[in-house]
Structure formats: C-alpha cells, structure tokens
C-alpha cells in the first residue's frame, strides 16, 4: 500500500489537516491535490439511534481536479473502476490527535461537479463497520475454537477489514474500551475493563442454522461485534484513530 495522493489545509481553528489517499496497486511518488471540502459524519444502521451498538462513520472529501492535470484525472479513472478494498484514506491533524479518522474509499459513492477548467470530484469513505457483514468469523480456512476474551473477539473481527494492517502497527492503539460492568469474581479497578476480564467460547458465534462451507459455519464479523456490544449495552465508533467502545 503506497500513498498516491495527499493534501494539506487549515480548519476554522487554524489547525493543519492532512488528507492522504493510499492505493494498494500504486508504485511511485505521491501527488498533491487541493481539498475543496472535508467532512466526517456519524450515524447508526438502526434508524439513526445513537444508542445502537454500531455507529458507523463516513468521510466525504471534495477534490479539485484540473482537467489539464493528467495525473489527477487518471486517478479519477482508476478509482471509478477499482475494486472495493484498493483505495484507503487517512485524515490527520497537527493540533490534537495525530490521526483523526481512517477508512476505505468506496467507488459507488462518488460524484463530479463541473467547474471548468477544473471539476470537483467528491470521494466517500466508510469506516468499515458495515463491510464486516461480508466477512465470516473464521481464520480463512477453519473455524476458531476455544475461549477468548471479549476484547480478543472484537480485535479479531475488526482486524478483518482491509485497511487494518496498513494503518495500525503493532504499537498502535487499535481498541479503547470503557465498560463499567463486572462479575463479583472480577476486579473492578480502572484498568480492569469487563471486555478484558470476561470471555466466551468461539462456539457462541457458530451458525448452527446453516450447512455448507466454512463461511456458513459461523456468523459474520459484524454479528460477532454486534452481539458482544449488545450484551454489555455498549456502542462502537471510530475516533482519534482507534475503535472506541463505551457504555451508552
């Protein structure tokens, strides 16, 4: 995964914002583009209920594309015909957290607005929670077995997203939790979160209603995350470059 495009601008508070677009098939030096607009929005899949377990987010970035710039117009063509997991985006800020948001660019959600001699090309990226519905909860060949912490189940499911390996390194914070729930046998200190203290067998996420290949033997990664969060009455969303889990 190489950086193909980048942009820098200042928000209303004077903080410098960076927008980096990565291409899994690209080899070469990154090209700068001008940002017309940049907005991150949050909503849930359950009638915009902010207490729902899954709070997805989307980033919309408007790019100024001069018609005479063959490098940027070629990107538009490549993007429009790309597969879903090819392009990813990272938004950062010099004031506050270094990373604001990361996501997967989706070719289906784009638009153009002619403003000759250039045009505005609007990109839309998803945080990826909804895409977990297409990811079965197994290792790629066989179902998982044995007991794992809830935090491990969550990390395994979320790491199935295509942009995980490219954006989160071994020392980066991938998940943050704040769950004030525990059994009497657990510690209740600030560092003893219930997502870490508690666990469940992988069999809880087997799909006993369907028969077929390994994909049908298990629930989707989306359902795994949803059931764990619903059990603890929590919700998840991405903020400051991490997946944040909190009680409603």
N, C-alpha and C positions, 0 to 999 in steps of 0.2 A: 504494500500500500504506500503510494507516494503522493506528496502534496502536489496538486495540479494547479490550483488557483488560490489566491489569498487577497484579502482586502483589509484595510485599516481605516477606522473613522472614529469620531468622538461623539459620545452621547450627550444628552442635555446637561448632565452633571460634570462634563469635562473629562470623563474617564475614557481612555483609549480602548476601543473594542476591536477585536480581531475576528475575522471570519476565514477559516481555512477549509478548503474543499479537497478531499482526497479521492484518488482514483486507483482502484486495485489493478488496473491494466496499464497504468501510465508509467513511462520511464522518461526522465528529463528534469528540467528546471521549472519551478513554479512561475506562473504568470500573475501579475497583479490586475485586479479589476476594481471598478468603482461600485460601491454599495449605494443603492437608491433607498432601500428600506430594510429593516431587520426587526422581526417581532417574534417573541416566543409566547405561546398560549397554552393553557392547561384546560382539560375537560375530561369527563369520565364517559365510559361507554354505557352508563346506566342513567340516561335522561339527565345528564349534567349534574348528577348528585355528587357533591364534594365529599360526602362521607362514604362513597363507594370504594371498594378495595383497590381498584385500578384507576389511577388518574394519569391518563396519557398526556403527552405534550407534543407540540408541533412548532417548528421554526419556519418562518417564511422570510426569504431573503430575495430582495429585488436587485438584480444586477443590471448595470448599464452596459449594453453591448454595442459598440460602434460597428456599423455594417462593414467598414473597411478593415476591421481587425480580424484577420483570418484565424488567429489562434483562439479567440473567444467564440467566433461563430462555429468553428469546428467543435469546440466543447459542447455548444448547444446541440449540434447534430449528434454527437456521440452520446450525450445524455439522453436525448429523446428516444434513442434506440437501444439503450442499455438494459441489462438485467437488474433486478431489484437491489442486490447487495453490492453492486460495483462501486457506487459513489457514497461517501460518508462526509459528515461535516462536523467541525468543532468550532464553537464560539467561545472566546475568552475575553477577559477584561483585565486591565492593568491595575485598577483600583478594586479591592475586594478579592474574591476568589479568582485564581488564575484561570480556571475553567468555569464557564457558565453553563454550557449545555453541549451535548453530543448526540448525534442522531444519524439516521440512514436516509439518504435522499431518495425520493420515490418519483420515477418518471411520470407516473399517471397524474401527479398533482403539480402541473406547471402551467405557465401562461405567458403570453407575449403581448406587449403593448407597443405599437409603432410610434416612435418619436424621431423620425428621420432627421439627421443622418445616423441615428442610432435607435435602438429599441430597448425596452425594459423586459428582461427575462426573469420571471419570478419562480424561484425554486421553493419546494416544500419538502421538509424533512420530518420524519417521525422518530420519536424516542425509541420505539421498537416494542413497547409492551403489547400492542395489538398483533404484531408479527409473531409473537410467541404462540399464537393459536395454530400456526403451521409447523411448530417444532415439537415432535413427540419426545416425551421424557425418557430417553434411554441414551446409551453411550454411542449410538450409531450402528451397533450390531446386535447388542444384547440388552436385556432389561437390567436395571440396577437392583441390587439385593442388599439386605441388612439394614440396620438402623443408622440414621444420620441425624445430626442436629437440624432444627428448622432453618437456622442460618445457612447451613450447608446445602440443604434442599433449594433454598432461594438462590444462592450463588450459582449452583449447578444449572438451574432453569434459566436464569438471566444470562449466563455466560453463553447460551446457545445463540444469542444474537450475533450477527456477522461482524459488527464493529467492536466487539468486546476485546479481542486480542490486540487489535490495532491501537486502541485508545487507552486501555487500562493495563499498566505494568504490574509486576509483582509487588511493588512497594506502594502502589496507589490504593486509596480507599475506594472500594467498589460498592460496599453497602454500609449504611449507617442505620442503626435501629434505636428506637426509644419506646420500649414496650413495658409498661408498669404492671406486670402480671406474673405471678409465680405460684407454685405449689408450696405447701408448708415445708417440704423437704429441700427446697431450693433456697439459695441465698438471695437476699433482696437488696443488695447494695447497688450503687450506681453503675458499677462495672459488670454486674451480673444480669444481663438482659435475658428475658424469657426466651427469646429467639435462639439464644446460645445455650441456655440451660436445658431447654426442652428439646425433645426429638421424637421421631416416629419412623417406623419401618417403611422402606420403599414400597412395600406391598399396598400401603394405603393409597398409592397412586397408580395401581394396576387397573386396567379396564377389563372387568370381568364380564361385561355385556357383549363385547365384540370378539370375534375369532378371525384369525388371519395371520399376517406377517407381524414382525416385531413392532411396527408402527401402531398397529391396532391393539397391542397388548397393554399399552399404557395410555394415561391421559396426556393431553398436550401440556407443554411447559406453562402456558397461560393458566390452565386449570389448576396446576400444582401451586403456582403463586397465589391464585385467587382463593383456593381453599385454605391455605395456611393463613393468609391475611384475614379472611372472614372468620376463622376460628378465634383469632385474637382481637377481632373488631378493629383491624388496622387498615391503613391505606398506604400505597406506594406511589412515588413520583420521582422524577429525576430533577435534581437541583445541585448547583455548585459542583458539577462533575461527578456526582455519586447518586446511587439509588437510595432514597430516603424513606424509611418505614417508620410510621408513627401511629399511635392510637388516636382515633377520632375523638 
